[in-house]
């Protein structure tokens, strides 16, 4: 599990698949999913999304709204559908990404 978490943390900006994480952690996909559910109460892809959302939040809070956009930051972290990104972001942090960027 440590290898899987480390792989996700290190490659969060890259296009990561479940098979990539399983291979890096030397587990089968099924064992990987079971381990994440057991120890982290989520799925590997759910954990990846949390890492990406947290990283996007850090970039938004540190960003300059006159030079950066929510869309650019979202794309940097692998979010291609901005509506879903905004919805997930608001559910996780209680505010819109644009509000974080303006802070």
C-alpha positions in Angstrom: 0.0 0.0 0.0 2.8 2.4 0.8 4.2 2.0 -2.7 0.8 2.6 -4.2 0.3 5.8 -2.2 3.8 7.0 -3.0 3.2 6.4 -6.7 0.0 8.3 -6.7 1.5 11.2 -4.7 4.5 11.4 -7.1 2.5 11.1 -10.3 -0.6 13.0 -9.5 -0.1 15.4 -12.4 0.4 12.6 -14.9 -2.3 10.5 -16.6 -2.5 7.7 -14.1 -4.5 4.5 -14.5 -5.5 1.9 -12.0 -3.2 -0.5 -13.9 -0.3 1.9 -13.5 -0.8 2.0 -9.7 -1.2 -1.7 -9.4 2.0 -2.3 -11.4 4.0 0.2 -9.4 2.8 -1.3 -6.2 3.4 -4.9 -7.3 -0.2 -5.8 -6.6 -3.0 -7.1 -8.6 -5.8 -4.6 -9.4 -8.1 -6.5 -7.1 -5.7 -6.6 -4.2 -4.9 -2.9 -4.7 -8.6 -2.0 -4.5 -9.2 -4.2 -1.5 -6.2 -2.6 0.3 -7.3 0.9 -0.3 -10.8 0.1 0.9 -9.5 -1.6 4.0 -6.8 0.9 5.0 -7.8 4.2 3.5 -11.6 3.7 3.2 -11.5 4.8 -0.5 -10.5 3.5 -3.9 -7.2 4.1 -5.6 -8.8 6.5 -8.1 -10.7 8.2 -5.3 -7.4 8.7 -3.5 -5.9 10.1 -6.7 -8.7 12.6 -7.0 -8.3 13.7 -3.4 -4.6 14.3 -4.0 -5.3 16.2 -7.2 -8.0 18.3 -5.6 -5.7 19.2 -2.6 -2.8 20.1 -5.0 -5.1 22.2 -7.1 -6.3 24.0 -3.9 -2.7 24.8 -3.0 -2.1 26.2 -6.4 -5.3 28.2 -6.4 -4.6 29.7 -2.9 -1.0 30.6 -4.0 -2.0 31.8 -7.5 -2.3 35.3 -8.8 -5.8 35.8 -10.2 -4.4 38.3 -12.7 -2.0 35.8 -14.2 -3.6 32.4 -13.7 -7.0 30.9 -14.3 -9.0 28.2 -12.6 -9.1 26.3 -15.9 -5.4 26.3 -16.3 -4.8 25.0 -12.7 -7.5 22.4 -13.1 -6.0 21.1 -16.3 -2.6 21.1 -14.7 -3.9 18.6 -12.2 -5.7 16.4 -14.7 -9.2 17.8 -14.5 -10.6 18.1 -18.0 -14.3 18.8 -17.2 -14.4 22.1 -15.4 -17.9 21.7 -14.2 -17.1 18.5 -12.5 -13.9 19.9 -11.1 -15.8 22.9 -9.6 -18.5 20.6 -8.2 -15.9 18.2 -6.6 -13.9 21.1 -5.3 -16.9 22.8 -3.7 -17.9 19.5 -2.1 -14.4 19.0 -0.7 -13.6 22.5 0.4 -16.9 24.4 0.8 -16.1 27.1 -1.8 -15.7 27.5 -5.5 -12.3 27.3 -7.0 -12.6 30.9 -8.2 -13.1 32.0 -4.6 -9.9 30.3 -3.6 -8.0 31.9 -6.4 -9.2 35.4 -5.4 -8.0 35.0 -1.8 
